[in-house]
């Protein structure tokens, strides 16, 4: 009874919140409060059922079905993991606060709707995130590829000699710009190699740590998400020397004393490092630079409102203005607060037009959280398992075309 009721509440709330986020670009706190309140009521109801059930009393004169006491500590563990994950995504500017709070509410609803759902309590939070982000990522990737290739000229229209010279010149300029930072890039490469070597060694020695193609893709995506934060750590020279010394010691010790397959692991780690370099370069070109460029809008001071997201360059320029530096707080993906909007409008009122400031056109994400939770409840598993047959077919088609191309 309670499961069916909460499933209906979840559907209604999901449709309403998704519509409001799509049309108004915001998730109202009263829906979050209502969801948490309903979850509390539902949990109390189930607790009362368990209390009566352990005393062999049919609750409310009806069915004697009740949940064991061990269910409630599991709910607490699930709550802690969901809050930790959502807070981390918020701090890393992946989600605004509204999306993070909605994820917590729907994750808690999932535990009440299906107490026996696979992965509950320790892995359900991750299962929900996978089912939210993977379909959204596939959709946005396909959309981006379509937009990026729409205006491309046909091969016959390209002046290949001139285009090749321009490409060589760009590579040369980029190389000259990067040369002063060569030691940082060397440290980054060595630290990534050591990290991937450790993963290969763990996967070889302990089967539960092995990652397949999907695991590598998810790992690459996870690193990409925190890349701006992790790159500073991975470029640290002290960490680089520690990683290089440790990697060398393991290679020597493993070869001489333990007869491990350390060189095979090293080759695999080198391949993974190269794959990651190609992946992150492709991701930055396609998803970072293009999407950021495509989502830019010229800043209209009169149109600024709570939740508006300034572009990176605009934020840095405005933060450097003495009159605004103290009024602009920490930057999160929630966008501007009400007092920041008022301060910016007052400052822009005394400025001349055409200053080259920009804002981002944000994408409503509540619908993806709703659909990801619905998919988890309906399928009771990971979307990656659903996509695995299509991935294998794609691999087969790709190999067929590559074989024909190089034959």
Secondary structure, DSSP 4 states (H G I P E B T S, - for coil): -HHHHHHHHHHHHHHHHHHHHHHHS---HHHHHHHHHHHHHHHHHHHHHHHHHTTT--GGGS------THHHHHHHHHHHHHHHHHHHHHHTTSS-HHHHHHHHHHHHHHHHH-TT-TTTTTTHHHHHHHHHHHHHHHHHHHHHHHHHHHTPPPGGG--HHHHHHHHHHHHHHHHHHHHTTHHHHHHHHHHHHHHHHHHHHHHHH-GGG---HHHHHHHHHHHHHTHHHHHHHHT-HHHHHHHHHHHHHHHHHIIIII---HHHHHHHHHHHHHHHHHHHHHHIIIIIIIHHHHTEEE--GGG--TT-EE-HHHHHHHHTSHHHHTTS----TT---HHHHHHHHHHHHTS-S----EEE-----HHHHHHHHHHHHHH-S-HHHHHHHHHHHHHHHHHHHHHHHH-
